[in-house]
Structure formats: C-alpha cells, structure tokens
C-alpha cells in the first residue's frame, strides 16, 4: 500500500505563509466538516482563524451548534476560532443599492429619463447575481485582513469553480465596459459645444472595480497565500469530479493544496464474520484507493477513517482534526504556538497588496 509522502500537518508547516484555504469537492463528500476540522487545527496553533461558508446552502450553524449566519461568532471550546455564514440576502440587497446608484450615474450621463429601478430589477434577476454577491463578500473578507488565516467552506466544485473564477470573468467584462465607456465619452466631448471634459463617476467606478478584481486575482492565484483542497470519498464519482476539476483549477492559476480522502473503512477492523455488505464496501474502497494513488500520488494529504457516528459538534470535529493531522504524527498543539501572522506571511501579504515588506 502506498504511503502519504506529504501529509497535511507537514504540508502546512512547510507552507507557513498560507492564509486562504478553500475546501471543496462533489456534494456530500464532507467539505464542510473538513473545512471546520482544518480551521480547528489552525486555531489550536494560536492563529486567529475565520471559518467562513460561501455555500448558499449553509451547514456551519448545524455543524457547530451555534448560530453563525450573517455574523462572526467565536466558537465555544475552540479559542482563536470564529465562524461566519455569509448572508447572501443581505449582500444582494446591498448590491442592489450600489447597482441602483451606478445605473443612475449612467442614465444621468446619457440623458436617459428611464427610472433606474427597471434596470436594477433586470440586472438582479440574473441567475449569477447571487454568486456575484457572494464573491464580493468573500473578497471583502480577504481584503479586510482581520484574521491570521481564512478557511472557506465552498459550494460543490462546479459552483466553487465559477465563484473563484469570477475575478478573471469580471476583469474581461470591466475591460470591455471601460473601452465602450471611453468611446462614448470621446464622442460626447466631440459633439459638445463647450468641449469641456466632465467628471465621469461610472468610469471612476470601473477603474476602481478593475483594480479591486486584479487585487483579488493576485491573492487567489498566489501559491504562497492560497490553496484549494479537494475532499473526496473512495468512490468513482467523487474521484472523477476531483480529477476533472484539479486540472481546471491549475489552468485557471488557482493553487491546489492537495486531496483529502474521507470515510475510509479500516480493513483491519473487518473480521471474517463481518456482514457481506461491509466486506463489499471495503473491497470497493480498496479498488478506488488504487485509483486515488494512481491519479493523485504526491497530492494525497490525509486518509480519514469512517467514524462510528456522524461528525457533528466540536468534540467530533476535534477527533476529525486529529485524524487529518495524524499521518505524520503531528497533531496541532492544543494551545500557544504561532500567535499572529508570522513575519514571512506578512511579507508575502504585503507584496500581494503592493506594500513594503516588514
């Protein structure tokens, strides 16, 4: 049986500047519990950690037993850990207000008398509007830089792919908008009797928005700061999803931290008298583990057993955390440790934000 060459604990120790950790995979594989367990491990090291959900169908409140919807809540029993479910409804309403103001700028500039509300309703009925609002909220968290490390529980992989890829999509859109806007402004000035250059709040916004998206792209594609971890089961469909999307993430420039395998039955604990169902499951998992080693060898960070009960609540998450870090015998320290961001992490963040190193 192959062995894990770079287990999760050692991988994180060898990447001390990593600040933004994303956990994803096919629906139902355990993304949320792995994100929460990893966040507990980082918080145990003394690092101020925010566990945030970008999944529109939130699970953190139920998992942790505390209401974390729409607010940063310290988690009972885990010093240095806060959790937060992004409230999309609030974000969407805030985005509607911002869009209404931008459309008013445009209508005033173009001398159009139509009410802005009609355009706002059309824009916000777009199926991707919620994802756009979620992305805005996510990068707001990253830009504020209030925590040492951020752990994101993402939506199933296809949604996460669109979410993290929005910085590139937005950049393409903004560049086209700016070109059209500049052409319109040039024509307006040519036809004006006064030839007076007027302030253009919408163009100012587009320039600011372009810079904001570039900042997000830099953070999301910096391997020193960011990593996406795929969670899978030892089953065909989840493995196929990870195989397909790992290459997409790499092509998009989003660093991949590795693969974590969940709910693997310990074959040594299955005796000859075990039910045929259990024996069949073990045989199936062993077959799929061969595929995992073949496809992801060198990227497997942890293989976690199937527990005797569901993972729910802080005590079970701490057990899962121990299992994730157990491969190299290095469990996260129960207290003390790293404290605030390490100097090398601060330098990397400063470089990404265009600031001088410490």
VENQUIBEL-V692924 format. One record per residue. N is the residue number from 1. RES is the residue in three letters. SS is DSSP state (H for helix, E for strand, L for the rest). PHI is phi in degrees with one decimal (999 if undefined). OMEGA is omega in whole degrees, -180 to 180 (NA if undefined). Layout:
n=N res=RES ss=SS phi=PHI omega=OMEGA
n=N res=RES ss=SS phi=PHI omega=OMEGA
This chain:
n=1 res=UNK ss=L phi=999 omega=177
n=2 res=UNK ss=L phi=-60.0 omega=179
n=3 res=UNK ss=L phi=-118.8 omega=177
n=4 res=UNK ss=L phi=-71.6 omega=-177
n=5 res=UNK ss=L phi=-85.4 omega=179
n=6 res=UNK ss=L phi=-137.4 omega=-177
n=7 res=UNK ss=L phi=-66.0 omega=-172
n=8 res=UNK ss=H phi=-55.4 omega=-178
n=9 res=UNK ss=H phi=-58.7 omega=-179
n=10 res=UNK ss=H phi=-67.9 omega=-180
n=11 res=UNK ss=H phi=-59.3 omega=180
n=12 res=UNK ss=H phi=-69.0 omega=177
n=13 res=UNK ss=H phi=-65.2 omega=-180
n=14 res=UNK ss=L phi=-84.0 omega=175
n=15 res=UNK ss=L phi=-127.3 omega=-173
n=16 res=UNK ss=L phi=-67.1 omega=-179
n=17 res=UNK ss=L phi=-86.5 omega=-177
n=18 res=UNK ss=L phi=-63.0 omega=-173
n=19 res=UNK ss=L phi=-120.6 omega=-177
n=20 res=UNK ss=E phi=-119.2 omega=-178
n=21 res=UNK ss=E phi=-111.7 omega=179
n=22 res=UNK ss=E phi=-112.3 omega=178
n=23 res=UNK ss=E phi=-119.2 omega=-178
n=24 res=UNK ss=E phi=-151.0 omega=-178
n=25 res=UNK ss=L phi=153.6 omega=178
n=26 res=UNK ss=L phi=-63.9 omega=179
n=27 res=UNK ss=L phi=-58.2 omega=175
n=28 res=UNK ss=L phi=89.3 omega=-177
n=29 res=UNK ss=L phi=-89.6 omega=180
n=30 res=UNK ss=L phi=110.6 omega=-180
n=31 res=UNK ss=H phi=-58.3 omega=-175
n=32 res=UNK ss=H phi=-65.0 omega=-178
n=33 res=UNK ss=H phi=-68.3 omega=178
n=34 res=UNK ss=H phi=-69.0 omega=177
n=35 res=UNK ss=H phi=-61.2 omega=-179
n=36 res=UNK ss=H phi=-65.3 omega=180
n=37 res=UNK ss=H phi=-65.9 omega=178
n=38 res=UNK ss=H phi=-63.8 omega=178
n=39 res=UNK ss=H phi=-63.7 omega=177
n=40 res=UNK ss=H phi=-61.0 omega=179
n=41 res=UNK ss=H phi=-60.3 omega=179
n=42 res=UNK ss=H phi=-69.5 omega=178
n=43 res=UNK ss=H phi=-65.8 omega=178
n=44 res=UNK ss=H phi=-61.2 omega=179
n=45 res=UNK ss=L phi=-78.2 omega=-180
n=46 res=UNK ss=L phi=91.4 omega=-179
n=47 res=UNK ss=L phi=-92.7 omega=177
n=48 res=UNK ss=L phi=-65.0 omega=-169
n=49 res=UNK ss=E phi=-122.1 omega=173
n=50 res=UNK ss=E phi=-110.4 omega=173
n=51 res=UNK ss=E phi=-97.4 omega=-175
n=52 res=UNK ss=E phi=-122.8 omega=179
n=53 res=UNK ss=E phi=-104.0 omega=173
n=54 res=UNK ss=L phi=-104.2 omega=179
n=55 res=UNK ss=L phi=-85.8 omega=179
n=56 res=UNK ss=L phi=-55.7 omega=176
n=57 res=UNK ss=L phi=-98.5 omega=-172
n=58 res=UNK ss=L phi=-72.6 omega=178
n=59 res=UNK ss=L phi=-132.4 omega=-173
n=60 res=UNK ss=H phi=-63.2 omega=-180
n=61 res=UNK ss=H phi=-58.1 omega=179
n=62 res=UNK ss=H phi=-68.0 omega=-178
n=63 res=UNK ss=H phi=-66.2 omega=-174
n=64 res=UNK ss=H phi=-90.2 omega=-178
n=65 res=UNK ss=L phi=74.9 omega=177
n=66 res=UNK ss=L phi=-136.8 omega=-180
n=67 res=UNK ss=L phi=-77.8 omega=-178
n=68 res=UNK ss=L phi=-119.0 omega=-178
n=69 res=UNK ss=E phi=-74.0 omega=174
n=70 res=UNK ss=L phi=78.2 omega=-179
n=71 res=UNK ss=L phi=-152.1 omega=177
n=72 res=UNK ss=L phi=-83.9 omega=-174
n=73 res=UNK ss=E phi=-120.3 omega=174
n=74 res=UNK ss=E phi=-66.7 omega=-175
n=75 res=UNK ss=L phi=-90.1 omega=-179
n=76 res=UNK ss=L phi=-60.3 omega=176
n=77 res=UNK ss=L phi=84.6 omega=180
n=78 res=UNK ss=L phi=-132.7 omega=177
n=79 res=UNK ss=L phi=-57.3 omega=176
n=80 res=UNK ss=L phi=74.9 omega=-180
n=81 res=UNK ss=E phi=-117.5 omega=173
n=82 res=UNK ss=E phi=-122.2 omega=178
n=83 res=UNK ss=E phi=-129.4 omega=-173
n=84 res=UNK ss=E phi=-156.8 omega=171
n=85 res=UNK ss=E phi=-98.2 omega=-178
n=86 res=UNK ss=L phi=-64.5 omega=-179
n=87 res=UNK ss=L phi=-84.4 omega=-174
n=88 res=UNK ss=H phi=-66.9 omega=-179
n=89 res=UNK ss=H phi=-61.5 omega=179
n=90 res=UNK ss=H phi=-63.9 omega=-180
n=91 res=UNK ss=H phi=-63.5 omega=-180
n=92 res=UNK ss=H phi=-63.7 omega=180
n=93 res=UNK ss=H phi=-63.4 omega=178
n=94 res=UNK ss=H phi=-64.2 omega=179
n=95 res=UNK ss=H phi=-65.5 omega=178
n=96 res=UNK ss=H phi=-61.2 omega=179
n=97 res=UNK ss=H phi=-62.1 omega=-180
n=98 res=UNK ss=H phi=-64.3 omega=-180
n=99 res=UNK ss=H phi=-64.3 omega=180
n=100 res=UNK ss=H phi=-58.4 omega=180
n=101 res=UNK ss=H phi=-65.4 omega=-179
n=102 res=UNK ss=H phi=-66.1 omega=179
n=103 res=UNK ss=H phi=-66.5 omega=176
n=104 res=UNK ss=H phi=-60.8 omega=176
n=105 res=UNK ss=H phi=-57.1 omega=-176
n=106 res=UNK ss=H phi=-64.1 omega=-178
n=107 res=UNK ss=H phi=-63.2 omega=179
n=108 res=UNK ss=H phi=-65.6 omega=-180
n=109 res=UNK ss=H phi=-63.4 omega=-176
n=110 res=UNK ss=L phi=-90.5 omega=-180
n=111 res=UNK ss=L phi=56.9 omega=178
n=112 res=UNK ss=L phi=-104.6 omega=-174
n=113 res=UNK ss=L phi=-92.0 omega=-179
n=114 res=UNK ss=L phi=-59.8 omega=179
n=115 res=UNK ss=L phi=-70.5 omega=-178
n=116 res=UNK ss=H phi=-65.8 omega=-174
n=117 res=UNK ss=H phi=-59.6 omega=179
n=118 res=UNK ss=H phi=-63.1 omega=179
n=119 res=UNK ss=H phi=-69.8 omega=-179
n=120 res=UNK ss=H phi=-62.0 omega=-180
n=121 res=UNK ss=H phi=-62.3 omega=179
n=122 res=UNK ss=H phi=-64.4 omega=-177
n=123 res=UNK ss=H phi=-67.5 omega=-174
n=124 res=UNK ss=H phi=-83.9 omega=174
n=125 res=UNK ss=L phi=-82.5 omega=178
n=126 res=UNK ss=L phi=-58.5 omega=-179
n=127 res=UNK ss=L phi=-58.1 omega=-178
n=128 res=UNK ss=L phi=-87.1 omega=-175
n=129 res=UNK ss=H phi=-65.3 omega=179
n=130 res=UNK ss=H phi=-63.4 omega=178
n=131 res=UNK ss=H phi=-63.6 omega=179
n=132 res=UNK ss=H phi=-62.1 omega=179
n=133 res=UNK ss=H phi=-64.0 omega=178
n=134 res=UNK ss=H phi=-63.5 omega=179
n=135 res=UNK ss=H phi=-62.1 omega=179
n=136 res=UNK ss=H phi=-58.6 omega=-179
n=137 res=UNK ss=H phi=-66.4 omega=-179
n=138 res=UNK ss=H phi=-62.5 omega=-178
n=139 res=UNK ss=H phi=-72.5 omega=173
n=140 res=UNK ss=H phi=-59.2 omega=178
n=141 res=UNK ss=H phi=-58.9 omega=-178
n=142 res=UNK ss=H phi=-66.0 omega=-177
n=143 res=UNK ss=H phi=-69.9 omega=-178
n=144 res=UNK ss=H phi=-66.2 omega=173
n=145 res=UNK ss=L phi=56.5 omega=-178
n=146 res=UNK ss=L phi=-89.7 omega=-177
n=147 res=UNK ss=L phi=-124.6 omega=177
n=148 res=UNK ss=L phi=-73.6 omega=-177
n=149 res=UNK ss=E phi=-149.7 omega=180
n=150 res=UNK ss=E phi=-120.5 omega=177
n=151 res=UNK ss=E phi=-116.7 omega=-176
n=152 res=UNK ss=E phi=-108.0 omega=170
n=153 res=UNK ss=E phi=-89.1 omega=-174
n=154 res=UNK ss=L phi=-96.1 omega=172
n=155 res=UNK ss=L phi=-69.8 omega=175
n=156 res=UNK ss=L phi=-48.2 omega=-163
n=157 res=UNK ss=H phi=-50.6 omega=-178
n=158 res=UNK ss=H phi=-60.5 omega=178
n=159 res=UNK ss=H phi=-68.3 omega=179
n=160 res=UNK ss=H phi=-62.6 omega=179
n=161 res=UNK ss=H phi=-60.2 omega=180
n=162 res=UNK ss=H phi=-64.7 omega=-178
n=163 res=UNK ss=H phi=-61.5 omega=-176
n=164 res=UNK ss=H phi=-73.6 omega=179
n=165 res=UNK ss=L phi=-84.0 omega=-175
n=166 res=UNK ss=H phi=-67.2 omega=179
n=167 res=UNK ss=H phi=-60.3 omega=179
n=168 res=UNK ss=H phi=-73.3 omega=179
n=169 res=UNK ss=H phi=-62.6 omega=179
n=170 res=UNK ss=H phi=-59.6 omega=-178
n=171 res=UNK ss=H phi=-60.6 omega=178
n=172 res=UNK ss=H phi=-62.6 omega=-179
n=173 res=UNK ss=H phi=-64.7 omega=-177
n=174 res=UNK ss=H phi=-64.2 omega=180
n=175 res=UNK ss=H phi=-60.8 omega=177
n=176 res=UNK ss=H phi=-67.2 omega=179
n=177 res=UNK ss=H phi=-62.2 omega=-179
n=178 res=UNK ss=H phi=-65.1 omega=179
n=179 res=UNK ss=H phi=-63.5 omega=179
n=180 res=UNK ss=H phi=-63.9 omega=-179
n=181 res=UNK ss=H phi=-64.6 omega=-180
n=182 res=UNK ss=H phi=-65.1 omega=178
n=183 res=UNK ss=H phi=-63.5 omega=180
n=184 res=UNK ss=H phi=-65.8 omega=-179
n=185 res=UNK ss=H phi=-67.0 omega=179
n=186 res=UNK ss=H phi=-61.5 omega=179
n=187 res=UNK ss=H phi=-64.4 omega=-180
n=188 res=UNK ss=H phi=-62.2 omega=-179
n=189 res=UNK ss=H phi=-68.2 omega=179
n=190 res=UNK ss=H phi=-64.1 omega=-177
n=191 res=UNK ss=H phi=-86.3 omega=-178
n=192 res=UNK ss=L phi=-77.3 omega=177
n=193 res=UNK ss=L phi=-69.3 omega=-175
n=194 res=UNK ss=L phi=-85.0 omega=-176
n=195 res=UNK ss=L phi=57.7 omega=-177
n=196 res=UNK ss=L phi=-80.2 omega=176
n=197 res=UNK ss=L phi=-79.2 omega=-179
n=198 res=UNK ss=L phi=-102.9 omega=175
n=199 res=UNK ss=L phi=-64.5 omega=-178
n=200 res=UNK ss=L phi=-126.5 omega=-178
n=201 res=UNK ss=H phi=-59.0 omega=-179
n=202 res=UNK ss=H phi=-67.8 omega=177
n=203 res=UNK ss=H phi=-65.0 omega=177
n=204 res=UNK ss=H phi=-59.8 omega=179
n=205 res=UNK ss=H phi=-64.5 omega=-179
n=206 res=UNK ss=H phi=-62.1 omega=178
n=207 res=UNK ss=H phi=-63.5 omega=179
n=208 res=UNK ss=H phi=-62.9 omega=-179
n=209 res=UNK ss=H phi=-66.5 omega=178
n=210 res=UNK ss=H phi=-60.9 omega=179
n=211 res=UNK ss=H phi=-65.0 omega=179
n=212 res=UNK ss=H phi=-64.7 omega=179
n=213 res=UNK ss=H phi=-68.8 omega=177
n=214 res=UNK ss=H phi=-66.2 omega=176
n=215 res=UNK ss=H phi=-60.7 omega=178
n=216 res=UNK ss=H phi=-62.8 omega=-180
n=217 res=UNK ss=H phi=-61.4 omega=180
n=218 res=UNK ss=H phi=-60.9 omega=-179
n=219 res=UNK ss=H phi=-66.2 omega=-175
n=220 res=UNK ss=H phi=-72.9 omega=-177
n=221 res=UNK ss=L phi=-110.0 omega=180
n=222 res=UNK ss=L phi=-86.7 omega=-177
n=223 res=UNK ss=L phi=-65.5 omega=177
n=224 res=UNK ss=L phi=-77.7 omega=-176
n=225 res=UNK ss=L phi=-111.1 omega=-167
n=226 res=UNK ss=E phi=-126.1 omega=173
n=227 res=UNK ss=E phi=-152.3 omega=176
n=228 res=UNK ss=E phi=-107.2 omega=-180
n=229 res=UNK ss=E phi=-106.3 omega=179
n=230 res=UNK ss=E phi=-95.6 omega=175
n=231 res=UNK ss=E phi=-103.5 omega=180
n=232 res=UNK ss=E phi=-141.6 omega=169
n=233 res=UNK ss=E phi=-104.7 omega=175
n=234 res=UNK ss=L phi=-82.6 omega=-180
n=235 res=UNK ss=L phi=-139.3 omega=-171
n=236 res=UNK ss=H phi=-63.2 omega=-173
n=237 res=UNK ss=H phi=-66.3 omega=177
n=238 res=UNK ss=H phi=-60.1 omega=179
n=239 res=UNK ss=H phi=-64.7 omega=179
n=240 res=UNK ss=H phi=-61.8 omega=179
n=241 res=UNK ss=H phi=-62.2 omega=-179
n=242 res=UNK ss=H phi=-62.9 omega=-180
n=243 res=UNK ss=H phi=-57.3 omega=-178
n=244 res=UNK ss=H phi=-69.2 omega=-172
n=245 res=UNK ss=H phi=-85.5 omega=177
n=246 res=UNK ss=H phi=-57.8 omega=-179
n=247 res=UNK ss=H phi=-66.4 omega=178
n=248 res=UNK ss=H phi=-62.1 omega=-180
n=249 res=UNK ss=H phi=-61.8 omega=179
n=250 res=UNK ss=H phi=-64.1 omega=179
n=251 res=UNK ss=H phi=-62.8 omega=-179
n=252 res=UNK ss=L phi=-82.6 omega=178
n=253 res=UNK ss=L phi=87.8 omega=179
n=254 res=UNK ss=L phi=-87.4 omega=-176
n=255 res=UNK ss=L phi=-63.8 omega=177
n=256 res=UNK ss=E phi=-102.5 omega=-178
n=257 res=UNK ss=E phi=-82.8 omega=180
n=258 res=UNK ss=E phi=151.5 omega=-176
n=259 res=UNK ss=E phi=-122.5 omega=177
n=260 res=UNK ss=E phi=-119.6 omega=-175
n=261 res=UNK ss=E phi=-102.8 omega=-174
n=262 res=UNK ss=E phi=-110.6 omega=169
n=263 res=UNK ss=E phi=59.3 omega=177
n=264 res=UNK ss=E phi=-91.5 omega=180
n=265 res=UNK ss=L phi=-76.0 omega=178
n=266 res=UNK ss=L phi=-73.5 omega=-176
n=267 res=UNK ss=H phi=-63.5 omega=-180
n=268 res=UNK ss=H phi=-66.9 omega=-179
n=269 res=UNK ss=H phi=-89.9 omega=-178
n=270 res=UNK ss=L phi=-101.5 omega=-178
n=271 res=UNK ss=L phi=-83.4 omega=-179
n=272 res=UNK ss=L phi=-64.5 omega=-179
n=273 res=UNK ss=L phi=-90.0 omega=-179
n=274 res=UNK ss=L phi=-65.3 omega=179
n=275 res=UNK ss=L phi=-62.0 omega=-180
n=276 res=UNK ss=H phi=-58.9 omega=178
n=277 res=UNK ss=H phi=-57.3 omega=-179
n=278 res=UNK ss=H phi=-65.8 omega=180
n=279 res=UNK ss=H phi=-60.4 omega=179
n=280 res=UNK ss=H phi=-65.6 omega=179
n=281 res=UNK ss=H phi=-64.4 omega=179
n=282 res=UNK ss=H phi=-62.7 omega=-180
n=283 res=UNK ss=H phi=-62.2 omega=179
n=284 res=UNK ss=H phi=-62.2 omega=-179
n=285 res=UNK ss=H phi=-64.0 omega=179
n=286 res=UNK ss=H phi=-62.1 omega=178
n=287 res=UNK ss=H phi=-63.8 omega=-179
n=288 res=UNK ss=H phi=-73.0 omega=176
n=289 res=UNK ss=H phi=-63.5 omega=176
n=290 res=UNK ss=H phi=-61.6 omega=177
n=291 res=UNK ss=H phi=-64.8 omega=180
n=292 res=UNK ss=H phi=-60.9 omega=179
n=293 res=UNK ss=H phi=-63.5 omega=-178
n=294 res=UNK ss=H phi=-69.6 omega=-175
n=295 res=UNK ss=H phi=-81.4 omega=-170
n=296 res=UNK ss=H phi=-120.5 omega=-178
n=297 res=UNK ss=L phi=-53.8 omega=-176
n=298 res=UNK ss=L phi=94.7 omega=180
n=299 res=UNK ss=L phi=-111.2 omega=178
n=300 res=UNK ss=E phi=-73.0 omega=-177
n=301 res=UNK ss=E phi=-102.7 omega=-180
n=302 res=UNK ss=E phi=-163.0 omega=172
n=303 res=UNK ss=E phi=-124.3 omega=-171
n=304 res=UNK ss=E phi=-106.4 omega=-177
n=305 res=UNK ss=E phi=-74.5 omega=171
n=306 res=UNK ss=L phi=-76.4 omega=-179
n=307 res=UNK ss=L phi=-79.3 omega=-178
n=308 res=UNK ss=L phi=-75.0 omega=179
n=309 res=UNK ss=L phi=-144.0 omega=-178
n=310 res=UNK ss=L phi=-67.4 omega=177
n=311 res=UNK ss=L phi=-85.8 omega=-179
n=312 res=UNK ss=L phi=-157.1 omega=-177
n=313 res=UNK ss=L phi=90.4 omega=-175
n=314 res=UNK ss=H phi=-61.1 omega=-179
n=315 res=UNK ss=H phi=-57.4 omega=179
n=316 res=UNK ss=H phi=-70.4 omega=177
n=317 res=UNK ss=H phi=-65.0 omega=177
n=318 res=UNK ss=H phi=-67.2 omega=175
n=319 res=UNK ss=H phi=-63.6 omega=178
n=320 res=UNK ss=H phi=-63.6 omega=177
n=321 res=UNK ss=H phi=-57.7 omega=179
n=322 res=UNK ss=H phi=-60.6 omega=-179
n=323 res=UNK ss=H phi=-67.2 omega=180
n=324 res=UNK ss=H phi=-63.3 omega=-176
n=325 res=UNK ss=H phi=-92.1 omega=-172
n=326 res=UNK ss=H phi=-75.2 omega=-172
n=327 res=UNK ss=H phi=-59.0 omega=179
n=328 res=UNK ss=H phi=-109.1 omega=177
n=329 res=UNK ss=L phi=68.4 omega=-176
n=330 res=UNK ss=L phi=-122.3 omega=176
n=331 res=UNK ss=L phi=-75.5 omega=177
n=332 res=UNK ss=L phi=-61.0 omega=179
n=333 res=UNK ss=L phi=-61.7 omega=-178
n=334 res=UNK ss=L phi=-68.1 omega=-180
n=335 res=UNK ss=L phi=-166.8 omega=180
n=336 res=UNK ss=L phi=70.2 omega=173
n=337 res=UNK ss=L phi=98.5 omega=-164
n=338 res=UNK ss=L phi=-70.7 omega=-177
n=339 res=UNK ss=L phi=65.7 omega=180
n=340 res=UNK ss=L phi=-69.1 omega=-178
n=341 res=UNK ss=L phi=-55.0 omega=-180
n=342 res=UNK ss=L phi=-67.2 omega=-179
n=343 res=UNK ss=H phi=-54.3 omega=-177
n=344 res=UNK ss=H phi=-67.1 omega=177
n=345 res=UNK ss=H phi=-68.0 omega=179
n=346 res=UNK ss=H phi=-60.9 omega=179
n=347 res=UNK ss=H phi=-63.1 omega=-180
n=348 res=UNK ss=H phi=-63.8 omega=180
n=349 res=UNK ss=H phi=-63.0 omega=180
n=350 res=UNK ss=H phi=-60.8 omega=179
n=351 res=UNK ss=H phi=-62.4 omega=-180
n=352 res=UNK ss=H phi=-64.7 omega=-178
n=353 res=UNK ss=L phi=-97.4 omega=177
n=354 res=UNK ss=L phi=76.1 omega=-180
n=355 res=UNK ss=L phi=-104.3 omega=178
n=356 res=UNK ss=L phi=-68.8 omega=178
n=357 res=UNK ss=L phi=-71.4 omega=-179
n=358 res=UNK ss=L phi=-76.2 omega=NA
